[in-house]
Amino acid sequence: MKLIINEMNGKEQALFVFDAFMAVLYLAVGLTLLLADMSRFRIQGVLKILLGVLFTVYGLFRIYRAFKNAVSNE
C-alpha cells in the first residue's frame, strides 16, 4: 500500500484535498448534531439524531473514498 498523492497532477491533488476537506466537514457536522446541546438547534429529537447519524456515516464514507483513491496497492 503506497500513498500516490505525490504522483498526482495538480488537478488530482486539488480534488483529493477538496474531497478530504468535505469529508471532514460532513463528519464534523454529524458529530456536532449528535453531541451538541439540544437547545442550540431548531431541529429536535429524532430528526436531529437521524441527520447526525446520516452526516457522520456519509463523512466516514467520503474519507474512505478519498484515501482509497490516493492509495496504490503495490
C-alpha positions as CSV (number, residue, x, y, z in Angstrom):
1,M,0.0,0.0,0.0
2,K,1.6,3.3,-1.1
3,L,0.2,6.8,-1.0
4,I,0.4,8.1,-4.5
5,I,-0.5,11.8,-3.9
6,N,3.0,12.9,-5.0
7,E,2.4,11.2,-8.3
8,M,-0.9,13.0,-9.0
9,N,-1.0,16.1,-11.2
10,G,-2.2,19.4,-9.8
11,K,-5.9,18.9,-10.6
12,E,-5.9,15.5,-9.0
13,Q,-4.2,16.8,-5.9
14,A,-6.7,19.7,-5.6
15,L,-9.6,17.2,-6.0
16,F,-8.1,15.0,-3.2
17,V,-7.7,17.9,-0.9
18,F,-11.3,19.1,-1.6
19,D,-12.7,15.5,-1.1
20,A,-10.8,15.2,2.2
21,F,-11.9,18.6,3.4
22,M,-15.6,17.9,2.6
23,A,-15.4,14.5,4.3
24,V,-14.1,16.1,7.5
25,L,-16.8,18.8,7.2
26,Y,-19.6,16.2,6.9
27,L,-18.1,14.3,9.8
28,A,-17.9,17.5,12.0
29,V,-21.5,18.5,11.2
30,G,-22.7,15.0,12.0
31,L,-20.9,14.8,15.3
32,T,-22.0,18.3,16.2
33,L,-25.6,17.3,15.6
34,L,-25.2,14.2,17.7
35,L,-23.2,15.6,20.6
36,A,-24.3,19.3,20.9
37,D,-26.8,20.6,23.4
38,M,-30.4,20.1,22.1
39,S,-31.4,23.7,22.6
40,R,-28.8,25.0,20.2
41,F,-30.7,23.8,17.1
42,R,-34.2,24.4,15.9
43,I,-34.5,20.7,14.9
44,Q,-35.3,18.5,17.8
45,G,-35.4,14.9,18.8
46,V,-35.4,12.0,16.3
47,L,-34.7,14.3,13.3
48,K,-31.6,15.7,14.9
49,I,-30.3,12.2,15.7
50,L,-31.2,10.9,12.2
51,L,-29.4,13.8,10.5
52,G,-26.4,13.4,12.8
53,V,-26.0,9.7,12.0
54,L,-26.5,10.3,8.3
55,F,-23.9,13.1,8.1
56,T,-21.5,11.1,10.2
57,V,-21.8,7.9,8.1
58,Y,-21.5,9.9,4.9
59,G,-18.4,11.7,6.2
60,L,-16.8,8.4,7.0
61,F,-17.7,7.1,3.6
62,R,-16.2,10.2,1.9
63,I,-13.0,9.8,4.0
64,Y,-12.7,6.2,2.9
65,R,-13.3,7.0,-0.7
66,A,-10.8,9.9,-0.8
67,F,-8.0,7.8,0.7
68,K,-8.9,4.8,-1.4
69,N,-8.3,6.8,-4.5
70,A,-5.0,8.1,-3.2
71,V,-3.5,4.7,-2.3
72,S,-2.0,2.3,-4.7
73,N,-1.8,-1.4,-3.8
74,E,1.7,-2.4,-4.9
